[in-house]
């Protein structure tokens, strides 16, 4: 009986490791986009003239998270959906956000075609 319990414990541990390996810890998610851009909403909606320091900190954090092409495509899709979902967000302000925050988010300029080549 103990050997069966030990075997099940090892099997469960291996399953957890496999699940963790399937999605790298640093992979971009829509939650990352929402969380890091939450402080930018006043700027994106045109209510503030410039993005806040907290907003720019989030934008620069997204720059670090977008290490792979896959991450940038996920971020692009998520950002596109966020822009569609949030009424009143100005596309020109979304486009200007990286430069206003001194960050390189190449996927911001690709929102119309997130599946294309992305630097």
Contact map, one row per residue, 1 for C-alpha under 8 A:
11111000000000000000000000000000000000000000000000000000000000000000000000000000000000000000000000000000000000000000000
11111100000000000000000000000000000000000000000000000000000000000000000000000000000000000000000000000000000000000000000
11111110000000000000000000000000000000000000000000000000000000000000000000000000000000000000000000000000000000000000000
11111111000000000000000000000000000000000000000000000000000000000000000000000000000000000000000000000000000000000000000
11111111100000000000000000000000000000000000000000000000000000000000000000000000000000000000000000000000000000000000000
01111111110000000000000000000000000000000000000000000000000000000000000000000000000000000000000000000000000000000000000
00111111111000000000000000000000000000000000000000000000000000000000000000000000000000000000000000000000000000000000000
00011111111100000000000000000000000000000000000000000000000000000000000000000000000000000000000000000000000000000000000
00001111111110000000000000000000000000000000000000000000000000000000000000000000000000000000000000000000000000000000000
00000111111111000000000000000000000000000000000000000000000000000000000000000000000000000000000000000000000000000000000
00000011111111100000000000000000000000000000000000000000000000000000000000000000000000000000000000000000000000000000000
00000001111111110000000000000000000000000000000000000000000000000000000000000000000000000000000000000000000000000000000
00000000111111111000000000000000000000000000000000000000000000000000000000000000000000000000000000000000000000000000000
00000000011111111100000000000000000000000000000000000000000000000000000000000000000000000000000000000000000000000000000
00000000001111111110000000000000000000000000000000000000000000000000000000000000000000000000000000000000000000000000000
00000000000111111111000000000000000000000000000000000000000000000000000000000000000000000000000000000000000000000000000
00000000000011111111100000000000000000000000000000000000000000000000000000000000000000000000000000000000000000000000000
00000000000001111111110000000000000000000000000000000000000000000000000000000000000000000000000000000000000000000000000
00000000000000111111111000000000000000000000000000000000000000000000000000000000000000000000000000000000000000000000000
00000000000000011111111110000000000000000000000000000000000000000000000000000000000000000000000000000000000000000000000
00000000000000001111111100000000000000000000000000000000000000000000000000000000000000000000000000000000000000000000000
00000000000000000111111100000000000000000000000000000000000000000000000000000000000000000000000000000000000000000000000
00000000000000000011111110100000000000000000000000000000000000000000000000000000000000000000000000000000000000000000000
00000000000000000001111111100000000000000000000000000000000000000000000000000000000000000000000000000000000000000000000
00000000000000000001001111100000000000000000000000000000000000000000000000000000000000000000000000000000000000000000000
00000000000000000000000111110000000000000000000000000000000000001000000000000000000000000000000000000000000000000000000
00000000000000000000001111111000000000000000000000000000000000001100001000000000000000000000000000000000000000000000000
00000000000000000000000001111101000000000000000000000000000000001100001101100000000000000000000000000000000000000000000
00000000000000000000000000111111100000000000000000000000000000000000001001100100000000000000000000000000000000000000000
00000000000000000000000000011111110000000000000000000000000000000000000001100110000000000000000000000000000000000000000
00000000000000000000000000001111111000000000000000000000000000000000000000000000000000000000000000000000000000000000000
00000000000000000000000000011111111100000000000000000000000001000000000000000000000000000000000000000000000000000000000
00000000000000000000000000001111111110000000000000000000000001000000000000100110000000000000000000000000000000000000000
00000000000000000000000000000111111111000000000000000000000000000000000000000000010000000000000000000000000000000000000
00000000000000000000000000000011111111000000000000000000010000000000000000000000000000000000000000000000000000000000000
00000000000000000000000000000001111111100000000000000010111011000000000000000000000000000000000000000000000000000000000
00000000000000000000000000000000111111111000000000000010011000000000000000000000000000000000000000000000000000000000000
00000000000000000000000000000000011111111000000000000010000000000000000000000000000000000000000000000000000000000000000
00000000000000000000000000000000000111111100000000010110010000000000000000000000000000000000000000000000000000000000000
00000000000000000000000000000000000011111111000000110111000000000000000000000000000000000000000000000000000000000000000
00000000000000000000000000000000000011111111100000000000000000000000000000000000000000001000000000000000000000000000000
00000000000000000000000000000000000000111111111100100000000000000000000000000000000000000000000000000000000000000000000
00000000000000000000000000000000000000011111111111110000000000000000000000000000000000000000100000000000000000000000000
00000000000000000000000000000000000000011111111100000000000000000000000000000000000000001100110000000000000000000000000
00000000000000000000000000000000000000001111111100000000000000000000000000000000000000011100100000000000000000000000000
00000000000000000000000000000000000000000111111110000000000000000000000000000000000000001100100000000000000000000000000
00000000000000000000000000000000000000000111111110000000000000000000000000000000000000000000000000000000000000000000000
00000000000000000000000000000000000000000111111111100000000000000000000000000000000000000000000000000000000000000000000
00000000000000000000000000000000000000000010011111100000000000000000000000000000000000000000000000000000000000000000000
00000000000000000000000000000000000000000010000111110000000000000000000000000000000000000000000000010000000000000000000
00000000000000000000000000000000000000010110000111111011000000000000000000000000000000000000000010011000000000000000000
00000000000000000000000000000000000000110010000001111111000000000000000000000000000000000000000000000000000000000000000
00000000000000000000000000000000000000000000000000111111100000000000000000000000000000000000000000000000000000000000000
00000000000000000000000000000000000000110000000000011111110000000000000000000000000000000000000000000000000000000000000
00000000000000000000000000000000000111110000000000111111111000000000000000000000000000000000000000000000000000000000000
00000000000000000000000000000000000000010000000000111111111100000000000000000000000000000000000000011000000000000000000
00000000000000000000000000000000000100000000000000001111111110000000000000000000000000000000000000001000000000000000000
00000000000000000000000000000000001110100000000000000111111111000000000000000000000000000000000000000000000000000000000
00000000000000000000000000000000000110000000000000000011111111100000000000000000000000000000000011001010000000000000000
00000000000000000000000000000000000000000000000000000001111111110000000000000000000000000000000000001110000000000000000
00000000000000000000000000000000000100000000000000000000111111111000000000000000000000000000000000000000000000000000000
00000000000000000000000000000001100100000000000000000000011111111100000000000000000000000000000000000000100000000000000
00000000000000000000000000000000000000000000000000000000001111111110000000000000000000000000000000000011100000000000000
00000000000000000000000000000000000000000000000000000000000111111110000000000000000000000000000000000000000000000000000
00000000000000000000000001110000000000000000000000000000000011111110001000000000000000000000000000000000000000000000000
00000000000000000000000000110000000000000000000000000000000001111111101100100000000000000000000000000000000000000000000
00000000000000000000000000000000000000000000000000000000000000111111101100000000000000000000000000000000000000000000000
00000000000000000000000000000000000000000000000000000000000000000111111100000000000000000000000000000000000000000000000
00000000000000000000000000000000000000000000000000000000000000000111111110000000000000000000000000000000000000000000011
00000000000000000000000000000000000000000000000000000000000000000001111111000000000000000000000000000000000000000000000
00000000000000000000000000111000000000000000000000000000000000001111111111100000000000000000000000000000000000000000000
00000000000000000000000000010000000000000000000000000000000000000111111111110000000000000000000000000000011000000000010
00000000000000000000000000000000000000000000000000000000000000000000111111111000000000000000000000000000001000000110010
00000000000000000000000000011100000000000000000000000000000000000000011111111100000000000000000000000000000000000000000
00000000000000000000000000011100100000000000000000000000000000000100001111111110000000000000000000000000001000000000000
00000000000000000000000000000000000000000000000000000000000000000000000111111111000000000000000000000000001101100100000
00000000000000000000000000000000000000000000000000000000000000000000000011111111100000000000000000000000000000100100000
00000000000000000000000000001100100000000000000000000000000000000000000001111111110000000000000000000000000000000000000
00000000000000000000000000000100100000000000000000000000000000000000000000111111111000000000000000000000000100100000000
00000000000000000000000000000000000000000000000000000000000000000000000000011111111100000000000000000000000000110000000
00000000000000000000000000000000000000000000000000000000000000000000000000001111111110000000000000000000000000000000000
00000000000000000000000000000000010000000000000000000000000000000000000000000111111111000000000000000000000000000000000
00000000000000000000000000000000000000000000000000000000000000000000000000000011111111101010000000000000000000000000000
00000000000000000000000000000000000000000000000000000000000000000000000000000001111111100000000000000000000000000000000
00000000000000000000000000000000000000000000000000000000000000000000000000000000111111100000000000000000000000000000000
00000000000000000000000000000000000000000000000000000000000000000000000000000000011111111000000000000000000000000000000
00000000000000000000000000000000000000000000000000000000000000000000000000000000001111111000000000000000000000000000000
00000000000000000000000000000000000000000000100000000000000000000000000000000000000001111100000000000000000000000000000
00000000000000000000000000000000000000001001110000000000000000000000000000000000001001111110110000000000000000000000000
00000000000000000000000000000000000000000001110000000000000000000000000000000000000000011111110000000000000000000000000
00000000000000000000000000000000000000000000000000000000000000000000000000000000001000001111111000000000000000000000000
00000000000000000000000000000000000000000000000000000000000000000000000000000000000000000111111100000000000000000000000
00000000000000000000000000000000000000000011110000000000000000000000000000000000000000001111111110000000000000000000000
00000000000000000000000000000000000000000001000000000000000000000000000000000000000000001111111110000000000100000000000
00000000000000000000000000000000000000000000000000000000000000000000000000000000000000000011111111000000000110000000000
00000000000000000000000000000000000000000000000000000000000000000000000000000000000000000001111111110000000000000000000
00000000000000000000000000000000000000000000000000100000001000000000000000000000000000000000111111111000000000000000000
00000000000000000000000000000000000000000000000000000000001000000000000000000000000000000000001111111111100100000000000
00000000000000000000000000000000000000000000000000000000000000000000000000000000000000000000000111111111000000000000000
00000000000000000000000000000000000000000000000001100001000000000000000000000000000000000000000111111110000000000000000
00000000000000000000000000000000000000000000000000100001101100000000000000000000000000000000000011111110000000000000000
00000000000000000000000000000000000000000000000000000000000100000000000000000000000000000000000001111111000000000000000
00000000000000000000000000000000000000000000000000000000001100100000000000000000000000000000000001111111100000000000000
00000000000000000000000000000000000000000000000000000000000000100000000000000000000000000000000001100111110000000000000
00000000000000000000000000000000000000000000000000000000000001100000000000000000000000000000000001000011111100000000000
00000000000000000000000000000000000000000000000000000000000000000000000100000000000000000000000000000001111111000000011
00000000000000000000000000000000000000000000000000000000000000000000000110110000000000000000000000000000111111100100011
00000000000000000000000000000000000000000000000000000000000000000000000000010010000000000000011001000000111111100000000
00000000000000000000000000000000000000000000000000000000000000000000000000000000000000000000001000000000011111100000000
00000000000000000000000000000000000000000000000000000000000000000000000000010000000000000000000000000000011111111101010
00000000000000000000000000000000000000000000000000000000000000000000000000011011000000000000000000000000001111111100000
00000000000000000000000000000000000000000000000000000000000000000000000000000001000000000000000000000000000001111100000
00000000000000000000000000000000000000000000000000000000000000000000000000000000000000000000000000000000000001111111000
00000000000000000000000000000000000000000000000000000000000000000000000010011000000000000000000000000000001001111111010
00000000000000000000000000000000000000000000000000000000000000000000000010000000000000000000000000000000000000001111100
00000000000000000000000000000000000000000000000000000000000000000000000000000000000000000000000000000000000001001111110
00000000000000000000000000000000000000000000000000000000000000000000000000000000000000000000000000000000000000000011111
00000000000000000000000000000000000000000000000000000000000000000000100110000000000000000000000000000000011001000101111
00000000000000000000000000000000000000000000000000000000000000000000100000000000000000000000000000000000011000000000111
